[in-house]
Amino acid sequence: MPQDSGDWFVRHKNIYYDTDDITEAQTEELFLCGSCRGLLKVVSRTTKNPACLGIEIPLHACDACRSLGYSIYEEAQVKEGYRFAQFINRRDKEYSRHGF
């Protein structure tokens, strides 16, 4: 597990929804920041939907994590590698969705 600030903690999850026969592969990445809780990035793929992205900037985010969150979200929109993207900026109460 990463110990230093600036690393990413990554967790992979596979979830099966038996009611709809859907398998989801989810990757959660948490930016480990020494100044705030850190930025959360979630990428999800299912057997029925292409890749989706979620970005969450926490309530008391530092400027570096806020900037990183915006960069990841903007890059995702330009590259169009995700069918859907959702951006949650709790610090500035800004919420946005792309592809919905």
TIRO-2110 file (N, C-alpha, C; in Angstrom, 1 decimal):
// TIRO-2110
0.8, -1.2, 0.0, N, 1, A
0.0, 0.0, 0.0, CA, 1, A
0.9, 1.2, 0.0, C, 1, A
0.6, 2.3, -0.8, N, 2, A
1.4, 3.5, -0.9, CA, 2, A
1.4, 4.2, 0.5, C, 2, A
2.5, 4.8, 0.8, N, 3, A
2.6, 5.5, 2.1, CA, 3, A
2.8, 7.0, 1.9, C, 3, A
3.4, 7.4, 0.8, N, 4, A
3.8, 8.8, 0.6, CA, 4, A
2.7, 9.6, 0.0, C, 4, A
2.6, 10.8, 0.3, N, 5, A
1.6, 11.7, -0.3, CA, 5, A
1.9, 11.8, -1.8, C, 5, A
0.9, 11.9, -2.6, N, 6, A
1.0, 12.0, -4.0, CA, 6, A
0.8, 10.6, -4.7, C, 6, A
0.7, 9.5, -4.0, N, 7, A
0.5, 8.2, -4.6, CA, 7, A
-1.0, 8.0, -4.7, C, 7, A
-1.4, 7.0, -5.5, N, 8, A
-2.7, 6.6, -5.6, CA, 8, A
-3.0, 5.3, -4.9, C, 8, A
-4.0, 5.1, -4.2, N, 9, A
-4.4, 3.9, -3.6, CA, 9, A
-5.5, 3.3, -4.6, C, 9, A
-5.3, 2.1, -5.1, N, 10, A
-6.2, 1.6, -6.1, CA, 10, A
-6.8, 0.3, -5.6, C, 10, A
-8.1, 0.2, -5.8, N, 11, A
-8.9, -1.0, -5.4, CA, 11, A
-9.8, -1.4, -6.6, C, 11, A
-9.7, -2.7, -6.9, N, 12, A
-10.5, -3.3, -8.0, CA, 12, A
-11.6, -4.1, -7.4, C, 12, A
-12.8, -3.9, -7.9, N, 13, A
-14.0, -4.7, -7.4, CA, 13, A
-14.7, -5.3, -8.6, C, 13, A
-15.2, -6.5, -8.5, N, 14, A
-16.1, -7.1, -9.4, CA, 14, A
-17.4, -7.4, -8.7, C, 14, A
-18.5, -6.9, -9.3, N, 15, A
-19.8, -7.0, -8.7, CA, 15, A
-20.8, -7.7, -9.7, C, 15, A
-21.5, -8.6, -9.2, N, 16, A
-22.5, -9.3, -10.1, CA, 16, A
-23.9, -8.9, -9.5, C, 16, A
-24.7, -8.4, -10.4, N, 17, A
-26.1, -8.1, -10.1, CA, 17, A
-27.0, -9.1, -10.7, C, 17, A
-27.4, -10.1, -9.8, N, 18, A
-28.1, -11.3, -10.3, CA, 18, A
-29.5, -10.9, -10.8, C, 18, A
-30.1, -9.9, -10.3, N, 19, A
-31.5, -9.5, -10.8, CA, 19, A
-31.5, -9.1, -12.2, C, 19, A
-30.4, -8.5, -12.7, N, 20, A
-30.4, -8.0, -14.1, CA, 20, A
-29.3, -8.7, -14.9, C, 20, A
-28.6, -9.7, -14.3, N, 21, A
-27.6, -10.5, -15.0, CA, 21, A
-26.5, -9.5, -15.6, C, 21, A
-26.0, -8.6, -14.7, N, 22, A
-25.0, -7.6, -15.1, CA, 22, A
-23.8, -7.9, -14.2, C, 22, A
-22.6, -7.9, -14.9, N, 23, A
-21.4, -7.9, -14.2, CA, 23, A
-20.7, -6.6, -14.3, C, 23, A
-20.3, -6.0, -13.2, N, 24, A
-19.6, -4.7, -13.2, CA, 24, A
-18.2, -4.9, -12.7, C, 24, A
-17.2, -4.3, -13.4, N, 25, A
-15.8, -4.2, -13.0, CA, 25, A
-15.6, -2.8, -12.6, C, 25, A
-15.2, -2.5, -11.4, N, 26, A
-15.1, -1.2, -10.9, CA, 26, A
-13.6, -1.0, -10.4, C, 26, A
-13.0, 0.1, -10.7, N, 27, A
-11.7, 0.5, -10.2, CA, 27, A
-11.9, 1.8, -9.5, C, 27, A
-11.5, 1.8, -8.2, N, 28, A
-11.6, 3.0, -7.4, CA, 28, A
-10.1, 3.5, -7.1, C, 28, A
-9.9, 4.7, -7.4, N, 29, A
-8.5, 5.3, -7.2, CA, 29, A
-8.7, 6.5, -6.2, C, 29, A
-7.9, 6.5, -5.1, N, 30, A
-7.9, 7.6, -4.2, CA, 30, A
-6.6, 8.2, -4.2, C, 30, A
-6.5, 9.5, -4.5, N, 31, A
-5.2, 10.2, -4.5, CA, 31, A
-4.9, 10.5, -3.0, C, 31, A
-3.8, 10.0, -2.6, N, 32, A
-3.3, 10.2, -1.2, CA, 32, A
-2.6, 11.5, -1.1, C, 32, A
-3.3, 12.4, -0.4, N, 33, A
-2.8, 13.8, -0.3, CA, 33, A
-2.5, 14.1, 1.2, C, 33, A
-1.4, 14.8, 1.4, N, 34, A
-1.0, 15.2, 2.8, CA, 34, A
-1.8, 16.4, 3.3, C, 34, A
-2.6, 17.1, 2.4, N, 35, A
-3.2, 18.3, 2.8, CA, 35, A
-4.7, 18.2, 3.0, C, 35, A
-5.3, 17.1, 2.4, N, 36, A
-6.8, 16.9, 2.5, CA, 36, A
-7.1, 15.4, 2.4, C, 36, A
-8.4, 15.1, 2.3, N, 37, A
-8.8, 13.7, 2.2, CA, 37, A
-8.4, 13.1, 0.9, C, 37, A
-8.2, 13.8, -0.1, N, 38, A
-7.8, 13.3, -1.4, CA, 38, A
-8.9, 13.2, -2.4, C, 38, A
-8.5, 13.1, -3.6, N, 39, A
-9.4, 13.0, -4.8, CA, 39, A
-9.8, 11.6, -5.0, C, 39, A
-11.1, 11.4, -5.3, N, 40, A
-11.6, 10.0, -5.6, CA, 40, A
-12.0, 9.9, -7.1, C, 40, A
-11.5, 8.9, -7.8, N, 41, A
-11.8, 8.6, -9.2, CA, 41, A
-12.3, 7.2, -9.3, C, 41, A
-13.4, 7.0, -9.9, N, 42, A
-14.0, 5.7, -10.1, CA, 42, A
-14.3, 5.4, -11.6, C, 42, A
-13.8, 4.3, -12.1, N, 43, A
-14.1, 3.9, -13.4, CA, 43, A
-14.9, 2.6, -13.3, C, 43, A
-16.0, 2.5, -14.1, N, 44, A
-16.9, 1.4, -14.0, CA, 44, A
-17.2, 0.9, -15.4, C, 44, A
-17.1, -0.4, -15.6, N, 45, A
-17.5, -1.0, -16.9, CA, 45, A
-18.5, -2.2, -16.5, C, 45, A
-19.5, -2.4, -17.3, N, 46, A
-20.4, -3.5, -17.1, CA, 46, A
-20.5, -4.3, -18.4, C, 46, A
-21.2, -5.4, -18.3, N, 47, A
-21.4, -6.3, -19.5, CA, 47, A
-22.4, -5.6, -20.4, C, 47, A
-23.1, -4.6, -20.0, N, 48, A
-24.2, -4.0, -20.8, CA, 48, A
-23.9, -2.5, -21.1, C, 48, A
-22.9, -1.9, -20.5, N, 49, A
-22.5, -0.5, -20.7, CA, 49, A
-21.0, -0.3, -20.9, C, 49, A
-20.6, 0.6, -21.7, N, 50, A
-19.2, 0.9, -21.8, CA, 50, A
-18.7, 1.7, -20.6, C, 50, A
-17.4, 2.0, -20.6, N, 51, A
-16.7, 2.6, -19.4, CA, 51, A
-17.4, 3.9, -19.0, C, 51, A
-17.5, 4.1, -17.7, N, 52, A
-18.1, 5.3, -17.1, CA, 52, A
-17.0, 5.9, -16.1, C, 52, A
-17.0, 7.2, -15.9, N, 53, A
-16.0, 7.8, -15.0, CA, 53, A
-16.8, 8.6, -14.0, C, 53, A
-16.3, 8.6, -12.8, N, 54, A
-16.8, 9.4, -11.7, CA, 54, A
-15.6, 10.1, -11.0, C, 54, A
-15.7, 11.4, -10.8, N, 55, A
-14.7, 12.2, -10.1, CA, 55, A
-15.3, 12.9, -8.9, C, 55, A
-14.7, 12.8, -7.7, N, 56, A
-15.3, 13.5, -6.6, CA, 56, A
-14.1, 14.3, -5.9, C, 56, A
-14.3, 15.6, -5.9, N, 57, A
-13.5, 16.5, -5.1, CA, 57, A
-14.1, 16.6, -3.7, C, 57, A
-13.4, 16.3, -2.6, N, 58, A
-14.0, 16.3, -1.3, CA, 58, A
-14.3, 17.7, -0.8, C, 58, A
-15.1, 17.8, 0.2, N, 59, A
-15.6, 19.0, 0.8, CA, 59, A
-14.5, 20.0, 1.1, C, 59, A
-13.5, 19.6, 1.8, N, 60, A
-12.4, 20.4, 2.2, CA, 60, A
-11.1, 20.2, 1.4, C, 60, A
-11.3, 20.0, 0.1, N, 61, A
-10.2, 19.7, -0.8, CA, 61, A
-9.1, 20.8, -0.8, C, 61, A
-7.9, 20.5, -0.9, N, 62, A
-6.8, 21.5, -1.1, CA, 62, A
-6.9, 21.9, -2.6, C, 62, A
-6.2, 23.0, -2.9, N, 63, A
-6.2, 23.5, -4.3, CA, 63, A
-5.6, 22.5, -5.3, C, 63, A
-4.6, 21.7, -4.8, N, 64, A
-3.9, 20.7, -5.7, CA, 64, A
-4.9, 19.6, -6.1, C, 64, A
-5.7, 19.1, -5.2, N, 65, A
-6.6, 18.0, -5.5, CA, 65, A
-7.8, 18.6, -6.3, C, 65, A
-8.2, 19.8, -6.0, N, 66, A
-9.2, 20.4, -6.8, CA, 66, A
-8.8, 20.5, -8.3, C, 66, A
-7.6, 21.0, -8.5, N, 67, A
-7.0, 21.2, -9.8, CA, 67, A
-6.9, 19.8, -10.5, C, 67, A
-6.4, 18.8, -9.8, N, 68, A
-6.3, 17.5, -10.4, CA, 68, A
-7.6, 16.9, -10.8, C, 68, A
-8.6, 17.1, -10.0, N, 69, A
-10.0, 16.6, -10.4, CA, 69, A
-10.5, 17.3, -11.6, C, 69, A
-10.3, 18.6, -11.8, N, 70, A
-10.7, 19.3, -13.0, CA, 70, A
-10.0, 18.8, -14.2, C, 70, A
-8.7, 18.6, -14.0, N, 71, A
-7.8, 18.1, -15.2, CA, 71, A
-8.3, 16.7, -15.6, C, 71, A
-8.5, 15.8, -14.7, N, 72, A
-9.0, 14.5, -15.1, CA, 72, A
-10.3, 14.5, -15.8, C, 72, A
-11.2, 15.3, -15.3, N, 73, A
-12.6, 15.4, -15.9, CA, 73, A
-12.5, 16.0, -17.3, C, 73, A
-11.8, 17.1, -17.4, N, 74, A
-11.7, 17.7, -18.7, CA, 74, A
-11.0, 16.9, -19.8, C, 74, A
-9.9, 16.1, -19.3, N, 75, A
-9.2, 15.2, -20.2, CA, 75, A
-10.2, 14.1, -20.7, C, 75, A
-11.0, 13.6, -19.8, N, 76, A
-11.9, 12.5, -20.1, CA, 76, A
-12.9, 13.0, -21.2, C, 76, A
-13.4, 14.2, -21.1, N, 77, A
-14.3, 14.8, -22.1, CA, 77, A
-13.7, 14.9, -23.5, C, 77, A
-12.4, 15.3, -23.5, N, 78, A
-11.7, 15.6, -24.7, CA, 78, A
-11.4, 14.2, -25.4, C, 78, A
-10.9, 13.3, -24.7, N, 79, A
-10.5, 12.0, -25.3, CA, 79, A
-11.7, 11.1, -25.6, C, 79, A
-12.9, 11.4, -25.0, N, 80, A
-14.1, 10.6, -25.2, CA, 80, A
-13.9, 9.1, -25.0, C, 80, A
-13.1, 8.7, -24.0, N, 81, A
-12.9, 7.3, -23.7, CA, 81, A
-14.0, 6.7, -22.8, C, 81, A
-14.9, 7.6, -22.3, N, 82, A
-16.0, 7.2, -21.4, CA, 82, A
-17.3, 7.5, -22.0, C, 82, A
-18.3, 6.6, -21.9, N, 83, A
-19.6, 6.8, -22.3, CA, 83, A
-20.3, 7.9, -21.5, C, 83, A
-20.1, 7.8, -20.2, N, 84, A
-20.7, 8.8, -19.2, CA, 84, A
-19.6, 9.2, -18.3, C, 84, A
-19.6, 10.5, -17.9, N, 85, A
-18.7, 11.0, -16.9, CA, 85, A
-19.5, 11.9, -15.9, C, 85, A
-19.2, 11.7, -14.6, N, 86, A
-19.9, 12.5, -13.6, CA, 86, A
-18.9, 13.2, -12.7, C, 86, A
-19.0, 14.5, -12.5, N, 87, A
-18.1, 15.2, -11.7, CA, 87, A
-18.8, 15.8, -10.5, C, 87, A
-18.3, 15.6, -9.4, N, 88, A
-18.8, 16.1, -8.1, CA, 88, A
-17.7, 16.9, -7.4, C, 88, A
-18.0, 18.2, -7.3, N, 89, A
-17.0, 19.1, -6.6, CA, 89, A
-17.7, 19.6, -5.3, C, 89, A
-17.5, 18.9, -4.3, N, 90, A
-18.2, 19.2, -3.0, CA, 90, A
-17.7, 20.5, -2.4, C, 90, A
-16.4, 20.8, -2.7, N, 91, A
-15.8, 22.0, -2.1, CA, 91, A
-16.5, 23.3, -2.6, C, 91, A
-16.8, 23.3, -3.9, N, 92, A
-17.4, 24.5, -4.6, CA, 92, A
-18.9, 24.3, -4.9, C, 92, A
-19.4, 23.2, -4.5, N, 93, A
-20.8, 22.8, -4.8, CA, 93, A
-21.1, 22.9, -6.3, C, 93, A
-20.3, 22.2, -7.0, N, 94, A
-20.4, 22.2, -8.5, CA, 94, A
-20.6, 20.7, -8.9, C, 94, A
-21.6, 20.5, -9.7, N, 95, A
-21.9, 19.1, -10.1, CA, 95, A
-22.2, 19.1, -11.6, C, 95, A
-21.6, 18.2, -12.3, N, 96, A
-21.8, 18.2, -13.8, CA, 96, A
-21.7, 16.7, -14.3, C, 96, A
-22.4, 16.5, -15.4, N, 97, A
-22.5, 15.2, -16.1, CA, 97, A
-22.2, 15.4, -17.5, C, 97, A
-21.6, 14.4, -18.1, N, 98, A
-21.3, 14.4, -19.5, CA, 98, A
-21.7, 13.1, -20.1, C, 98, A
-22.4, 13.2, -21.3, N, 99, A
-22.8, 12.0, -22.0, CA, 99, A
-24.2, 11.4, -21.6, C, 99, A
-24.9, 12.1, -20.6, N, 100, A
-26.2, 11.6, -20.2, CA, 100, A
-27.3, 12.1, -21.1, C, 100, A
END
